[in-house]
């Protein structure tokens, strides 16, 4: 973090990872983890500009999946959002993967829309926004599919990862 600050950066993104045992952690443990990350950033003169929500598991965070998985994923993400908002209330940007599914079907996009509609209510209450990231190997892989997921919403934005786009051979 000190090297990042020494290079002149002021803002960073932190991640809260499912693979770190998030589903087994108590709310207090998650808040403690996030507070530690926030304090480490602040000690180096950095501000947490965004939080990358969990993404490692296609069942735990798949907002474009079949209904049971979609509902559980929304619940999981909303829990993390609430805890992040308690620990780092100044952070207003939450990066979200819509799915690890490569199926760009109308059903997957419709499921993602349903999820984002539910989640956006809470995001607006907290004064934050979701930023859906383009992904390699997902239905948000192409620019058109990525746009189709976020377009209906006024409080959902795009995070455009140029490394992911490069994998698709976009220049």
SULKAKA-V470969 format. One record per residue. PSI is psi in degrees with one decimal (none if undefined). OMEGA is omega as a letter, one per 40 degrees, with the letter a starting at -180 (999 if undefined). Layout:
# SULKAKA-V470969
PSI;OMEGA  PSI;OMEGA
This chain:
# SULKAKA-V470969
-36.0;i  -37.1;i  -37.2;i  -46.6;i  -42.2;i  -26.9;i  -4.7;i  1.3;i  147.2;a  -23.9;a  147.0;i  165.5;i  136.9;i  162.6;a  147.4;i  108.8;a  132.1;i  -37.6;a  -12.0;i  6.1;i  19.6;a  -41.2;a  -20.4;i  -9.3;a  145.1;i  164.2;i  -41.5;a  -39.3;i  -39.7;i  -45.5;i  -40.8;i  -44.2;i  -47.1;a  -42.1;i  -40.2;i  -45.2;i  -44.2;i  -45.9;a  -36.9;i  -41.7;i  -49.4;a  -37.7;i  -19.8;i  13.7;i  20.6;a  149.5;i  137.8;i  108.6;a  -33.4;i  157.3;i  126.6;i  114.1;a  160.1;a  144.6;a  -3.9;a  -21.7;a  122.5;a  -4.2;i  -39.3;a  -28.8;a  55.7;a  87.4;a  -8.9;i  11.4;a  -176.7;i  160.5;a  -46.7;a  -42.6;i  -42.0;i  -47.9;a  -44.6;i  -39.0;i  -43.0;i  -44.2;i  -44.6;i  -46.9;a  -38.3;i  -37.4;i  -48.8;a  -42.3;i  -45.5;i  -42.3;a  -40.8;i  -41.8;a  -32.0;i  -41.9;a  -33.3;a  67.8;a  -19.7;i  -15.4;i  127.6;a  1.3;a  125.8;a  114.5;a  133.9;a  134.0;i  130.8;a  -32.1;a  160.2;i  0.5;i  137.2;i  4.2;a  104.9;a  32.4;a  158.9;i  -32.4;i  -46.3;a  -43.2;i  -39.4;i  -41.5;i  -41.7;i  -40.4;i  -44.0;i  -43.8;i  -48.2;a  -35.5;i  -45.1;i  -45.2;a  -31.9;a  -28.4;i  -47.4;i  -41.8;i  -43.4;i  -36.7;i  -36.5;a  -8.0;a  32.3;i  174.5;i  153.4;i  142.6;i  103.2;a  127.4;a  140.3;i  141.0;a  148.1;i  131.1;i  30.0;i  168.2;i  -3.2;i  25.8;a  -42.3;i  157.0;i  -41.4;a  -42.7;i  -39.5;i  -45.9;i  -40.0;a  -31.6;a  -42.1;a  -20.6;a  -38.9;a  -5.8;a  142.8;i  -10.7;a  13.3;i  127.3;a  176.7;i  137.5;i  116.7;a  105.0;a  111.5;a  -26.7;i  -41.3;i  -41.0;i  -38.6;i  -36.0;i  -25.2;i  -0.9;i  21.2;i  140.7;i  none;999
